[in-house]
Amino acid sequence: MKRIVVVGGSIAALTAAESLRTEGFDGQVTVLSDELHQPYSRVPLSKSVLAGREPVGSALLPPPGEGIEFRTGARAVQLDAFGRVVTLADGTQVSYDGLVVATGARARRLTGRDDLALRTLDDASALASRLAVARSAVVLGGGFLGMEIATTCRALGVDVTVVDLAPPLLRLLGPWLADLAVAAARDHGIRVRVAPDGVDVLGEHRVRCGKQVLEADVIVCAVGDIPNTDWLKDSGLPLDAAGGLIADTCCRVAPGVVAAGDVVSRQGRRTPHWTNAVEQGRAAAAGLLHGDSARPYRPDPYFWTEQSGLDIKISGELPLTGTPEVLAGSVDDRSALLRWRNDAGTATAVAVNHRLPVIKLKRLGAGVPAARPTRPRPVFGHTS
């Protein structure tokens, strides 16, 4: 291969590009990002950037390594997998010998593109400016992102209500841990509304929840994401029913094509969190260069969230059922090291406001992935 093109500007894309060098590729590497920004971390967007504690520029990552071309404003709109050509929105055609698809996902919006959401750096800037003058907010969606946004709203003095089809975090965490998080949220003044029949967005400031209409200065959608694979629909690459790009255990999609990050579907499931994006970026680079001899991607179910005074770190599969074993600390004090035993004989370890090195948490939980050499980067982790 003489030229490898990476489509996407996410941490998965950047990791894949730099891993190509680590794996010994000395040809041309071109990264095509549809955003106008240099690569950045999404981690602080719902926290310090949204709260105004840090400038937008604090989320920027170091530029790609030497010899990696990073193009901004280069949105891919079509792929000719047979001819090995990516077409951009401005009509430019970029040829390749090997391709990494890392186009990630976009925020799911309930009424269209005008919904306020938080996925990109521009989203964070727009939402921060609205919250700076708001007195009330409704957050639609009670996952990690929704609860983090609600926490930031309270830190800004904004009155906030979270609305979800089920109790927040229940489907993700399981009842025991979700109850703990919701109790902490309520203690922080976050109201929670469950709307099993869904919600209707009636306008910029009004939402119908059952028979009641909620009004707020700001309404934020945090109802999940959609993989960015529209540009691949005529490419012949395999997509699942939800639009995820189907990849094998080495992140291979087709001859000369691999994928990494939020766009990828494995065994009918996407796993959109930061650790997964980094590990898949490494595996995709190896799979593209070394084929069957590459080490298969090993899922690393490690993620974390900071919300309502809780710093929750998790190693292992979710959701969790039953009552955990308390290994250290006190649940009553909301500072504990917990472990759930799973039916398959594995375990999930959770640290709630409990200081413990990540490597030790992984030993208690899903296990420790084999170390891979990589150039150190001052980046941050996240679930999304």
C-alpha positions as CSV (number, residue, x, y, z in Angstrom):
1,M,0.0,0.0,0.0
2,K,1.2,3.5,-0.9
3,R,-1.7,5.5,0.5
4,I,-4.2,4.9,3.3
5,V,-7.1,7.3,3.8
6,V,-8.9,7.6,7.2
7,V,-12.4,9.1,6.9
8,G,-13.4,10.8,10.1
9,G,-11.9,13.2,12.6
10,S,-12.7,11.4,15.9
11,I,-10.4,9.9,18.5
12,A,-10.9,6.5,16.7
13,A,-9.8,8.1,13.4
14,L,-6.8,9.8,15.0
15,T,-5.8,6.6,16.9
16,A,-6.0,4.6,13.7
17,A,-3.9,7.0,11.8
18,E,-1.1,7.1,14.4
19,S,-1.3,3.3,14.9
20,L,-0.6,2.9,11.2
21,R,2.8,4.4,11.9
22,T,3.3,2.4,15.0
23,E,2.6,-0.7,13.0
24,G,5.3,0.2,10.5
25,F,3.4,1.8,7.6
26,D,5.6,4.4,5.9
27,G,3.3,5.5,3.0
28,Q,1.0,8.4,2.8
29,V,-1.7,8.8,5.5
30,T,-4.5,11.2,4.9
31,V,-7.3,11.9,7.5
32,L,-10.5,13.5,6.1
33,S,-12.6,15.2,8.8
34,D,-15.9,16.9,8.0
35,E,-15.6,19.3,10.9
36,L,-13.7,22.6,10.6
37,H,-11.9,22.1,13.9
38,Q,-8.6,20.3,14.6
39,P,-9.2,17.0,16.4
40,Y,-10.7,17.3,19.9
41,S,-11.9,15.2,22.8
42,R,-15.6,15.1,23.4
43,V,-15.1,14.3,27.1
44,P,-15.1,17.9,28.5
45,L,-18.0,19.1,26.3
46,S,-20.8,18.1,28.7
47,K,-18.8,19.2,31.7
48,S,-16.2,22.0,31.9
49,V,-16.7,23.4,28.4
50,L,-20.5,23.5,28.7
51,A,-20.2,25.0,32.2
52,G,-17.8,27.7,31.0
53,R,-15.0,26.6,33.3
54,E,-12.7,25.9,30.4
55,P,-12.5,27.5,27.0
56,V,-13.5,25.6,23.9
57,G,-9.9,25.3,22.9
58,S,-9.2,23.2,26.0
59,A,-10.8,20.2,24.3
60,L,-8.4,20.3,21.4
61,L,-6.0,17.4,21.1
62,P,-2.4,17.6,20.0
63,P,-2.1,17.6,16.2
64,P,-1.5,14.3,14.4
65,G,2.0,12.9,14.3
66,E,4.6,13.8,11.7
67,G,3.8,12.7,8.2
68,I,0.0,12.5,8.7
69,E,-2.1,14.8,6.6
70,F,-5.2,16.1,8.5
71,R,-7.8,17.8,6.3
72,T,-10.6,19.8,7.9
73,G,-13.9,20.6,6.2
74,A,-13.6,17.4,4.1
75,R,-17.0,15.7,4.3
76,A,-17.2,12.3,2.5
77,V,-20.4,11.9,0.6
78,Q,-19.8,8.8,-1.5
79,L,-17.5,5.7,-1.6
80,D,-16.6,3.7,-4.7
81,A,-15.2,0.6,-3.0
82,F,-14.4,-1.1,-6.3
83,G,-12.5,1.8,-7.7
84,R,-11.1,2.7,-4.2
85,V,-12.2,6.4,-4.4
86,V,-13.8,8.6,-1.7
87,T,-15.8,11.6,-3.1
88,L,-16.1,14.7,-1.0
89,A,-18.9,17.2,-0.7
90,D,-17.0,19.7,-2.9
91,G,-16.6,17.1,-5.7
92,T,-13.0,16.3,-4.9
93,Q,-12.1,12.6,-5.3
94,V,-9.5,11.0,-3.0
95,S,-8.1,7.7,-4.1
96,Y,-6.7,5.1,-1.7
97,D,-5.0,1.7,-1.4
98,G,-6.4,1.1,2.1
99,L,-9.4,2.8,3.8
100,V,-10.3,3.3,7.5
101,V,-13.9,4.2,8.1
102,A,-14.2,6.2,11.4
103,T,-17.0,8.6,10.7
104,G,-18.6,8.0,14.1
105,A,-22.2,9.0,14.8
106,R,-24.4,12.1,15.0
107,A,-26.8,13.1,17.7
108,R,-30.3,11.7,17.2
109,R,-32.8,14.6,17.1
110,L,-36.5,14.4,17.7
111,T,-37.8,17.1,15.4
112,G,-35.0,17.8,13.0
113,R,-31.6,19.5,12.8
114,D,-32.8,22.5,14.8
115,D,-33.0,20.5,18.1
116,L,-30.4,21.5,20.6
117,A,-28.1,18.6,21.2
118,L,-24.6,18.0,22.4
119,R,-22.3,16.0,20.2
120,T,-19.7,18.4,18.6
121,L,-17.6,21.3,19.7
122,D,-20.0,23.6,17.9
123,D,-22.9,22.0,19.7
124,A,-21.2,22.7,23.1
125,S,-20.6,26.3,22.2
126,A,-24.2,26.9,21.1
127,L,-25.7,25.2,24.1
128,A,-23.4,27.0,26.5
129,S,-24.4,30.4,25.1
130,R,-28.1,29.4,25.6
131,L,-27.6,28.1,29.2
132,A,-25.7,31.2,30.2
133,V,-28.9,33.3,30.0
134,A,-31.4,30.5,30.9
135,R,-33.3,30.0,34.1
136,S,-34.8,26.6,33.2
137,A,-34.1,23.6,31.0
138,V,-35.6,20.2,30.1
139,V,-33.2,17.4,29.1
140,L,-34.8,14.7,27.0
141,G,-33.0,11.5,27.7
142,G,-31.6,10.1,30.9
143,G,-28.5,8.3,29.7
144,F,-24.9,9.2,30.7
145,L,-24.9,12.3,28.5
146,G,-28.3,13.5,29.5
147,M,-27.5,13.2,33.2
148,E,-24.2,14.9,32.8
149,I,-25.9,17.8,30.9
150,A,-28.4,18.1,33.7
151,T,-25.7,18.2,36.3
152,T,-24.0,21.0,34.5
153,C,-27.3,22.9,34.3
154,R,-27.6,22.7,38.1
155,A,-24.0,23.9,38.5
156,L,-25.0,26.9,36.4
157,G,-28.0,27.6,38.6
158,V,-30.5,26.4,36.0
159,D,-33.6,24.7,37.1
160,V,-33.7,21.4,35.2
161,T,-35.9,18.4,34.6
162,V,-34.8,15.2,32.9
163,V,-37.5,13.3,30.9
164,D,-37.0,9.7,29.8
165,L,-39.2,6.7,28.7
166,A,-37.9,4.8,31.8
167,P,-36.1,5.9,35.0
168,P,-32.8,7.5,34.0
169,L,-29.9,5.1,33.5
170,L,-32.1,2.0,34.2
171,R,-31.6,0.3,30.9
172,L,-27.9,1.1,30.8
173,L,-26.8,0.4,34.4
174,G,-29.5,-1.9,35.8
175,P,-31.8,-1.0,38.8
176,W,-29.4,-1.0,41.7
177,L,-26.8,1.4,40.3
178,A,-29.5,3.5,38.5
179,D,-31.4,4.0,41.7
180,L,-28.2,5.3,43.4
181,A,-27.5,7.8,40.5
182,V,-31.1,9.0,40.4
183,A,-31.2,9.5,44.2
184,A,-28.0,11.6,43.9
185,A,-29.5,13.6,41.0
186,R,-32.6,14.4,43.1
187,D,-30.4,15.5,46.0
188,H,-28.8,17.9,43.6
189,G,-32.1,19.4,42.7
190,I,-32.6,17.6,39.3
191,R,-36.2,16.7,38.7
192,V,-36.9,13.4,37.0
193,R,-40.0,12.6,34.9
194,V,-40.8,9.2,33.4
195,A,-42.8,9.3,30.2
196,P,-43.4,5.7,29.1
197,D,-45.6,6.9,26.2
198,G,-43.0,9.2,24.9
199,V,-42.8,13.0,24.6
200,D,-44.0,15.5,22.0
201,V,-41.8,18.5,21.3
202,L,-44.3,21.3,20.8
203,G,-41.9,24.0,20.0
204,E,-38.6,25.6,21.1
205,H,-39.8,25.9,24.7
206,R,-42.6,23.4,25.2
207,V,-42.7,19.6,25.6
208,R,-45.8,17.4,26.2
209,C,-45.1,14.7,28.7
210,G,-48.2,12.5,29.1
211,K,-51.0,15.0,29.9
212,Q,-48.7,17.6,31.2
213,V,-46.9,20.3,29.2
214,L,-43.4,21.3,30.4
215,E,-42.1,24.7,29.5
216,A,-38.4,25.7,29.7
217,D,-36.0,28.3,28.3
218,V,-33.9,25.5,26.9
219,I,-34.8,22.0,25.7
220,V,-31.9,19.7,25.0
221,C,-32.1,16.4,23.1
222,A,-29.9,13.6,24.5
223,V,-31.7,10.6,23.1
224,G,-28.9,8.6,21.6
225,D,-27.0,8.7,18.3
226,I,-27.1,7.5,14.7
227,P,-24.1,6.0,12.9
228,N,-22.7,8.2,10.1
229,T,-23.0,5.7,7.3
230,D,-25.3,7.6,4.9
231,W,-22.4,8.1,2.5
232,L,-21.8,4.3,2.4
233,K,-25.3,3.2,1.4
234,D,-24.4,2.7,-2.3
235,S,-20.9,1.4,-1.6
236,G,-21.8,-2.3,-1.2
237,L,-20.3,-2.3,2.3
238,P,-22.3,-4.3,4.8
239,L,-24.6,-2.3,7.1
240,D,-26.9,-3.6,9.8
241,A,-30.6,-2.7,10.2
242,A,-29.7,0.3,12.4
243,G,-27.1,1.6,9.9
244,G,-24.0,0.3,11.7
245,L,-21.0,-0.8,9.6
246,I,-20.5,-4.5,10.1
247,A,-16.9,-5.5,10.9
248,D,-15.2,-8.8,11.8
249,T,-13.0,-9.5,14.8
250,C,-10.0,-7.7,13.2
251,C,-12.2,-4.7,12.4
252,R,-12.2,-5.6,8.7
253,V,-15.2,-4.7,6.6
254,A,-14.2,-5.6,3.0
255,P,-10.9,-6.1,1.1
256,G,-8.8,-3.0,1.8
257,V,-11.4,-1.5,4.2
258,V,-11.5,-1.5,8.0
259,A,-13.6,0.5,10.5
260,A,-13.3,1.8,14.0
261,G,-15.3,3.6,16.7
262,D,-19.0,4.5,17.0
263,V,-19.7,3.6,13.4
264,V,-18.9,-0.1,13.9
265,S,-21.4,-2.9,14.5
266,R,-20.1,-6.1,15.9
267,Q,-22.5,-9.0,16.5
268,G,-25.4,-6.7,15.9
269,R,-24.3,-4.2,18.5
270,R,-22.5,-0.8,18.6
271,T,-20.5,0.2,21.6
272,P,-20.1,4.0,21.5
273,H,-17.7,4.8,24.2
274,W,-14.2,6.2,24.3
275,T,-12.2,3.2,25.3
276,N,-13.8,1.1,22.6
277,A,-13.0,3.8,20.0
278,V,-9.3,3.8,20.9
279,E,-8.9,0.1,21.0
280,Q,-10.7,-0.4,17.7
281,G,-8.6,2.3,16.1
282,R,-5.5,0.3,17.0
283,A,-7.0,-2.9,15.9
284,A,-8.3,-1.5,12.6
285,A,-4.8,-0.3,11.7
286,A,-3.3,-3.7,12.5
287,G,-6.1,-5.5,10.6
288,L,-5.6,-3.4,7.5
289,L,-1.8,-3.9,7.4
290,H,-1.5,-7.5,8.7
291,G,-4.7,-9.2,7.7
292,D,-5.3,-12.6,9.3
293,S,-2.1,-12.4,11.3
294,A,-3.3,-9.3,13.2
295,R,-4.3,-9.7,16.8
296,P,-8.1,-9.6,16.9
297,Y,-9.9,-6.7,18.6
298,R,-10.6,-7.5,22.2
299,P,-13.5,-5.5,23.7
300,D,-12.6,-3.5,26.7
301,P,-15.9,-2.6,28.5
302,Y,-14.5,0.2,30.6
303,F,-16.4,3.5,30.9
304,W,-17.2,6.2,33.4
305,T,-19.3,9.2,34.1
306,E,-19.3,12.2,36.4
307,Q,-22.8,13.4,37.5
308,S,-24.5,14.8,40.6
309,G,-21.5,14.5,42.8
310,L,-20.8,10.9,41.7
311,D,-17.6,9.8,39.9
312,I,-18.6,6.4,38.6
313,K,-16.0,4.1,36.9
314,I,-17.1,0.7,35.5
315,S,-15.2,-2.2,34.2
316,G,-17.3,-5.0,32.9
317,E,-20.6,-5.7,31.0
318,L,-23.8,-3.8,31.7
319,P,-26.6,-3.7,32.7
320,L,-26.2,-5.1,36.3
321,T,-28.7,-7.2,38.2
322,G,-29.0,-7.9,41.9
323,T,-27.2,-6.4,44.8
324,P,-23.4,-5.9,44.6
325,E,-20.7,-7.1,46.9
326,V,-19.2,-4.2,48.7
327,L,-15.4,-4.6,48.6
328,A,-14.5,-1.3,50.3
329,G,-16.1,1.9,51.5
330,S,-19.8,2.5,52.3
331,V,-22.8,2.7,50.0
332,D,-24.6,4.9,52.5
333,D,-21.7,7.4,52.1
334,R,-21.8,7.0,48.3
335,S,-18.2,6.1,48.3
336,A,-17.6,2.5,47.6
337,L,-15.9,-0.2,45.5
338,L,-18.5,-2.7,44.3
339,R,-18.5,-5.9,42.4
340,W,-21.3,-7.9,40.6
341,R,-20.8,-11.5,39.7
342,N,-22.4,-12.5,36.3
343,D,-24.1,-15.7,35.3
344,A,-21.3,-16.4,32.9
345,G,-18.7,-16.5,35.7
346,T,-17.3,-13.0,34.9
347,A,-17.6,-9.9,37.0
348,T,-18.3,-6.2,36.7
349,A,-16.4,-3.9,39.1
350,V,-17.7,-0.3,39.9
351,A,-15.9,2.4,41.8
352,V,-18.2,5.1,43.1
353,N,-16.3,8.1,44.4
354,H,-13.6,5.6,45.3
355,R,-10.0,6.2,44.3
356,L,-8.6,3.2,42.6
357,P,-6.1,2.8,39.7
358,V,-7.9,1.8,36.5
359,I,-5.7,-1.2,36.0
360,K,-6.8,-2.5,39.4
361,L,-10.5,-1.9,38.7
362,K,-10.1,-3.9,35.4
363,R,-8.5,-6.8,37.3
364,L,-11.6,-6.9,39.5
365,G,-13.9,-6.6,36.6
366,A,-13.7,-7.5,32.9
367,G,-10.0,-8.1,32.9
368,V,-6.9,-6.3,31.7
369,P,-6.3,-6.0,27.9
370,A,-2.8,-6.8,26.8
371,A,-0.6,-3.7,26.7
372,R,0.2,-2.3,23.3
373,P,3.0,0.2,22.7
374,T,1.7,3.6,21.7
375,R,2.9,7.2,21.6
376,P,1.7,8.9,24.8
377,R,-1.0,11.5,24.2
378,P,-2.6,13.8,26.8
379,V,-6.2,12.8,26.1
380,F,-9.2,12.1,28.3
381,G,-11.6,9.3,28.3
382,H,-15.4,9.1,28.1
383,T,-18.4,6.9,27.5
384,S,-19.2,8.5,24.1
